[in-house]
Amino acid sequence: MTIKARFVTAIVDRGPMEKSPVTVFKHELPVLRAIHGEDNVIAIGEAKDSKPVTVRLADEYARLGGRYGERKEGEPFVEYVFGRYDTGRFEDACRKIYGKKGKKSPAGPADTDGNGNLTVAELKARLDELGVEIPADAKKQALVDLLGAVEG
């Protein structure tokens, strides 16, 4: 199976002196969060000037395994997050993130659970209720991404 994957920009907090912007596929964010901690990876929004890329899921799963390596316990991070490829959890996660067959949902590409129907004020209020730090310059899409990541 293939999907149309989209790039996002995120900030990875690697310690007190290093906050690095990264551009990764949106489905990589859970792996980065497993490596660096939930609170240390903040999605800012879709990457500037990027276009969707068609990727074969089996190849992408293998690429993530090679790129992010293993946990101390010897289990690949991609397997820790999504399970073994043959369980179908990686495919399910990608379908949830990008929509079935790579099509956008009516509310927009990141609206996997209906949060895109909320106003910016409502999104900020909900994130505040959950204790999530909101970047001052965050756009609506970034708020939707944050809420989706927090509420799963």
N, C-alpha and C positions, 0 to 999 in steps of 0.2 A: 504494500500500500504506500502511496505517496501523499504528501500534504503540501500545502503552500505555507511555509513557515515565514514568520515575520521577525525582523530584528527589533530589539528594544535597547534602550540605553539605561544602565543602572549604575548606582554608586555602590562600590564594595568597600566597606570599612575594614581594613586589614590591621588596624591598630591605632594608637593615639596620634601617630604622625603620618598616616597614610590612608587617604580616601581616594580610591581610584575609579574613574569612570570606565565602564566596559560596555561594549556593544556585543550582544549575544542574541541567539534565538530566544523567543519568549519562553519556550519549553525548557530552556536551560536554567531559568531562575530557581526552580526548586532544588536543583543540584548545587548551585552556588550557595543557596541558603543552608543546605545540609553541611557544606564544607565550612562556611564562614559564620554561620549562625543566622537565625531568622531575622533578627534585628539589624544585622550588619549588611544586608543587601536590600537596597531600596530601588524599585523600578521607577524611573523618571517618566518614561513614555516611549512611543515608537521612535526608532532611530531616524534622524534627519536624512532625507533623500534616499531612504532605502526602499527597495521593492521586495515583494514576496518572492521567496525562493522555493522551487519545487525540490523536496528532499524525499528520498526513499527511507521509510522509518527504520528498517533493519540496519541500513548503512548509518543512519543518524545515531541509533542506539550504540552501535560499535564505535563511532567517532567520539561520543560522549564518554564511553568507557576508557578509550585511549587518552582523551584530553584530561580527564579529571582523576584518573587513577583509582587507588583503593584506600579504604579507611584503614585504621590501625589493625582492625580485626581481619583484614585481608579481603573484605567484600568490596567490589567496585562501588563507587558512590552512585553511579547510575542505577545499579541493581538495588542498592539500599533505598533509593528514593522511589523507583518505579517497579521494583521486583524484576524477576527474570523476564527477558523479552517474550518468551513463549506464554507468559501469563496474560498478555494483552493489556496490561495496565499502562504501558507506555503509549500504546495506540489510543486507549481510552482518554488518557490525559491530554494527548495532542488534539483529539477530536473536541474535547471540552474547551481547550484553549483557543483553537482556530475555527471551530465549527465543523460540522460534518462535511466531509469531502473538500475541506479547505474553504468553504463558502463563509462569507461574513454573516453574522446574525443581524437581524433587522436593527438592533440598537447599536451596532458597531462591533469591531473586531475583538475587543476585550470584554464585552458584556456577556460573560459565560453564565452568570447567575441572576441577571435582571438589575444589577446595580446601576447600569447606564441610564435608567429611567429616573434616578434621583438627581436633584439639583446639586450644584457645587456645594451650597450651604448644607444640604442634607448629608452629602458624602462626608464633608468635614465634621459635621456633628456626630455622625456614626463612628468615624475613625477616632474622634476625641473620646467618645464613650468607651471605645475599646483600648484606649491608652496608647494609640499609635501617634508617633511624632510625625507631623505633616510638614514637608518642605515648604517654605514660604512662597516659592515661585511655582509650585506644582499646578499643572493644568488639570482639567477634569479627567482626562484619560489616565493620568498618573494616579489620581485619587481612586478611580475605578479599579486600577491594577492593584493598588495597595489594599483596598477593601477586599477584593477577590482573593488576594494572597492570604490575608488574615483570616477571612471567614472560610477559606478553602472551597 
